[in-house]
Amino acid sequence: MRRINWHTIRLVLIIFIMIFLYSFSSKRNSQRKISKIDIKFESNENMFLTHEMVNNLLIQNLGGTSSIQKDKVDLNTLETVLDDHEMIEKAQIFSTADGFLNMRITQKTPIVRVITDVDSYYLDSKGDKISLSENFSARVPLVVGAISEENCKSYLKLFNEIKNDDFLSKKITAAKIMPSGNVVLTNRSYDYKIVFGKPKNEERKLKNYKAFYHQAIKDTLIKNYKEVNLMFIQQVVCKK
C-alpha cells in the first residue's frame, strides 16, 4: 500500500490557499471605491488653481468619486485631462491601496502679462497663453503695443532673459512693442525709457544695460537721463 505523502499534500494546500487569498484580495481591492482625493501643488509660487478647482475638474471626469471603483479610474486619461488645462504644466496621479487618489500638480509660470485692446492674459516661458485668474495676480512685466498671439514668440527670448535674471526681473516693469517691432522697456526706479530695439542680441544688450546701470548709480547721473538706447550693441547711448 502506497504511503500518503503528507508533505506534498500540505504544499499543494498552501499553494491553493495563497492563490485564493490573492484572488480574494485583488477582487476586494478592485472593488474598493475612491475615498479621498489628495491634491498637492509642487510649487507655492503661483496659485492660479485652487484645490477646489482641481477637485471639481476631477469629479467632472470621474462622475463623482464616491461611486467610482479604483479599477475603473483611468489614471492616464486623468493626467491627460489635467495636462491639457491651460494653467497646468504637469500633473502626476497615482492611487493607493486604501482608496486615496493622489495628485501632484506643477502650475505654469507666467513671465509677462500681455494687455491688448480686447484681451489680457499671461504668457509662460514657452509662449503658451494663460488666462487671468481671480485667485492670483503675478508680478511680471506688462507688455503693451503691437503684440498678439501670432507674433509674441518673437519676443520670448527677451522676456525669458528678464524673468530669469534676478536684477532685471526686479527692475523691468513693462515693455512696449512698437509698430516697427522695436521694444521700449520701462525701469521701476527711474523715468527714462530703455530703447531696446529689435528682439536680437538679447543677452548682449541686457548685459550692456546692467553695466550702464551700475556705473550710472555710482556717478549719480542716472536721474538726469531721459532715454537709454541699447540698439547699438557696442555701446549704450544716453540722452538727457
Beta strands, then each sheet from edge to edge (+ up, - down):
strand 1: 36-41
strand 2: 88-95
strand 3: 100-107
strand 4: 110-115
strand 5: 120-124
strand 6: 129-131
strand 7: 142-145
strand 8: 172-177
strand 9: 183-187
strand 10: 193-197
strand 11: 227-229
strand 12: 237-239
sheet 1: 1+ 3+ 2-
sheet 2: 6+ 5- 4+ 7+ 8+ 9- 10+ 11+ 12-
end
